[in-house]
Amino acid sequence: MKQLTIFLISLLSLCCLFSCSEKSDVEKKSDQVFKEENTITLDNDSVIYDFFQNFNEAELENLKKVNTPWDKNICPIEFTEKGKHDGILQLPITKINYSINIGKEENQFLKFYYGFFPQSRKWNVSDGLRALIICEGNSFVDTVFFAYVNPTDNFKKENISLKKYANEKVKITFICNNDRGKNTNGDWLVWAYPRIVLEANEK
């Protein structure tokens, strides 16, 4: 009887140990979402146009010398967010204009990540900023991206179809603004890996 009692106690201890070490489905899902939101990765797409690599072709509006490590309020940078990444830093109130000929392929997409420069999140002085992308042609002016970005947000990924603009010459404008009544303190927006790509399968 004593041996049976010892066996049952040991079995119960093992079950408790396994139960405590095994994560619940909710915890597993939470970990997966956190990992996805904090990881900047590049898809295996054919790159048609790289805004970072062609930064010198851009027309910059309201470019100023400011107190940043690069002495500018708009510039290409390398930053660290779980690895080294290329991006374009943009502070309010500025615009970055690119003139681009969109090809005839219908499965072209504007892809990028956007978020606050990692170090600026820690300053606790920003109340957020407004990020926009405008696509303009001879007969249209479209807002293809519009978001309010908070310093507590992780980098987010966007994938915008350019099917509508096939065979068009367009001006693509990246805009960093503030809503009325908001301050510009610490508003360091980063566009990470902004590119026009050709996807294997249209989405």
C-alpha positions as CSV (number, residue, x, y, z in Angstrom):
1,M,0.0,0.0,0.0
2,K,2.9,2.3,0.9
3,Q,4.6,1.7,-2.5
4,L,1.3,2.4,-4.4
5,T,0.9,5.7,-2.5
6,I,4.5,6.7,-3.4
7,F,3.9,5.8,-7.1
8,L,0.7,7.9,-7.2
9,I,2.5,10.9,-5.6
10,S,5.3,10.7,-8.2
11,L,2.9,10.4,-11.1
12,L,1.0,13.5,-9.9
13,S,4.2,15.5,-9.6
14,L,5.2,14.6,-13.1
15,C,1.8,15.7,-14.4
16,C,2.0,19.0,-12.6
17,L,5.5,19.6,-13.9
18,F,4.4,18.9,-17.5
19,S,1.3,21.1,-17.1
20,C,3.3,24.0,-15.8
21,S,6.0,23.9,-18.5
22,E,3.6,23.5,-21.4
23,K,2.3,26.9,-22.7
24,S,-1.4,27.3,-23.4
25,D,-2.7,27.9,-26.9
26,V,-3.3,31.5,-26.0
27,E,0.3,32.0,-24.8
28,K,1.6,30.3,-27.9
29,K,-0.5,32.5,-30.2
30,S,0.6,35.6,-28.2
31,D,4.3,34.7,-28.7
32,Q,3.8,34.2,-32.4
33,V,2.1,37.5,-32.9
34,F,4.8,39.3,-30.9
35,K,7.5,37.7,-33.0
36,E,5.8,38.5,-36.3
37,E,5.1,42.1,-35.3
38,N,8.7,42.7,-34.2
39,T,10.5,41.0,-37.1
40,I,11.4,42.8,-40.3
41,T,11.9,40.4,-43.2
42,L,12.1,40.7,-46.9
43,D,9.9,38.6,-49.2
44,N,11.4,36.7,-52.1
45,D,10.1,39.1,-54.7
46,S,11.7,40.6,-57.8
47,V,12.6,44.3,-57.0
48,I,11.5,46.7,-59.7
49,Y,12.3,49.9,-57.8
50,D,14.1,50.5,-54.5
51,F,13.3,53.9,-52.9
52,F,16.2,53.6,-50.5
53,Q,18.8,52.8,-53.2
54,N,17.4,55.6,-55.4
55,F,17.1,58.2,-52.7
56,N,19.3,60.6,-54.6
57,E,16.6,60.7,-57.3
58,A,14.0,62.0,-54.9
59,E,12.8,65.6,-54.6
60,L,12.8,66.6,-50.9
61,E,10.4,69.2,-49.6
62,N,11.2,71.2,-46.4
63,L,14.6,69.6,-46.0
64,K,16.4,71.1,-43.0
65,K,19.4,70.8,-40.8
66,V,18.1,69.5,-37.5
67,N,19.4,67.9,-34.3
68,T,19.7,64.2,-35.4
69,P,22.8,62.0,-35.8
70,W,22.6,62.7,-39.5
71,D,22.0,66.5,-39.2
72,K,18.9,66.2,-41.5
73,N,15.2,65.7,-41.1
74,I,15.1,63.5,-44.2
75,C,17.8,60.9,-45.1
76,P,18.6,57.3,-45.8
77,I,19.8,55.4,-42.7
78,E,20.7,52.1,-41.3
79,F,19.0,51.2,-38.1
80,T,18.8,48.2,-35.7
81,E,15.5,46.4,-35.0
82,K,16.4,42.8,-34.3
83,G,19.1,43.1,-36.9
84,K,20.5,45.7,-39.2
85,H,18.0,47.3,-41.7
86,D,17.9,49.9,-44.4
87,G,15.3,52.7,-44.1
88,I,14.5,56.3,-44.9
89,L,14.2,58.6,-41.9
90,Q,11.5,61.3,-42.2
91,L,10.5,64.0,-39.6
92,P,7.4,66.3,-39.8
93,I,6.6,68.4,-41.8
94,T,8.2,66.9,-44.9
95,K,7.6,65.2,-48.3
96,I,9.7,62.9,-50.4
97,N,8.7,62.8,-54.1
98,Y,9.7,60.1,-56.6
99,S,8.9,60.2,-60.3
100,I,8.4,56.6,-61.5
101,N,7.2,54.8,-64.6
102,I,5.1,51.9,-63.5
103,G,5.5,48.9,-65.8
104,K,2.8,47.0,-67.6
105,E,2.7,44.1,-65.2
106,E,-0.4,44.0,-63.1
107,N,1.1,42.2,-60.2
108,Q,3.3,45.1,-59.0
109,F,3.1,46.0,-55.3
110,L,4.5,48.8,-53.2
111,K,5.9,47.1,-50.1
112,F,7.4,48.6,-47.0
113,Y,7.6,48.5,-43.2
114,Y,6.9,51.7,-41.2
115,G,7.4,52.7,-37.6
116,F,9.3,54.9,-35.2
117,F,13.1,55.0,-35.2
118,P,13.8,52.4,-32.4
119,Q,15.7,54.8,-30.1
120,S,13.1,57.5,-30.3
121,R,10.5,55.2,-28.8
122,K,12.3,55.4,-25.5
123,W,12.2,59.1,-25.1
124,N,8.5,59.2,-24.1
125,V,8.0,62.6,-25.7
126,S,6.0,61.9,-28.9
127,D,2.3,61.9,-29.1
128,G,2.3,60.2,-32.5
129,L,2.5,61.3,-36.2
130,R,0.6,60.9,-39.4
131,A,2.1,58.9,-42.3
132,L,0.8,59.1,-45.8
133,I,1.7,58.0,-49.4
134,I,0.2,59.8,-52.4
135,C,0.2,58.4,-55.9
136,E,-0.4,61.2,-58.5
137,G,-0.7,61.1,-62.3
138,N,-2.1,63.2,-65.1
139,S,-5.8,62.5,-64.2
140,F,-5.7,61.3,-60.6
141,V,-4.4,62.0,-57.1
142,D,-4.8,59.0,-54.8
143,T,-4.0,58.5,-51.2
144,V,-2.8,54.9,-51.3
145,F,-1.6,54.8,-47.6
146,F,-2.9,56.6,-44.5
147,A,-2.0,55.8,-40.9
148,Y,-1.5,57.3,-37.5
149,V,1.7,56.0,-36.0
150,N,2.3,55.8,-32.3
151,P,5.8,55.5,-30.7
152,T,4.6,52.4,-28.8
153,D,3.7,50.6,-32.1
154,N,5.9,47.9,-33.5
155,F,7.0,48.1,-37.1
156,K,4.1,47.2,-39.4
157,K,4.2,45.8,-42.9
158,E,2.2,47.2,-45.9
159,N,1.6,45.7,-49.3
160,I,-0.2,48.0,-51.7
161,S,-1.3,46.9,-55.2
162,L,-0.2,49.1,-58.1
163,K,-2.4,47.3,-60.6
164,K,-4.4,50.5,-61.2
165,Y,-1.3,52.4,-62.3
166,A,0.1,49.9,-64.8
167,N,1.7,51.7,-67.7
168,E,1.4,55.1,-66.0
169,K,4.1,57.7,-65.1
170,V,3.4,58.6,-61.5
171,K,4.7,60.7,-58.7
172,I,4.8,58.8,-55.4
173,T,5.1,61.0,-52.4
174,F,5.9,59.9,-48.8
175,I,4.5,62.4,-46.3
176,C,5.2,62.8,-42.6
177,N,2.8,65.2,-40.8
178,N,1.2,66.0,-37.5
179,D,-2.4,66.3,-36.7
180,R,-3.6,69.7,-35.4
181,G,-2.7,70.2,-31.8
182,K,0.0,67.5,-31.8
183,N,3.7,68.2,-31.1
184,T,6.6,67.1,-33.2
185,N,8.9,66.0,-30.4
186,G,10.5,62.7,-31.1
187,D,8.5,62.1,-34.2
188,W,11.2,60.1,-36.1
189,L,9.4,58.1,-38.7
190,V,11.2,55.3,-40.6
191,W,10.1,53.7,-43.9
192,A,12.0,50.4,-43.9
193,Y,12.7,48.7,-47.2
194,P,10.3,50.7,-49.3
195,R,10.2,49.0,-52.7
196,I,8.1,48.3,-55.8
197,V,8.2,44.6,-56.4
198,L,6.9,42.1,-58.8
199,E,5.2,39.2,-57.0
200,A,5.1,35.7,-58.4
201,N,1.3,35.5,-57.7
202,E,-1.1,38.4,-57.6
203,K,-2.8,39.0,-54.3
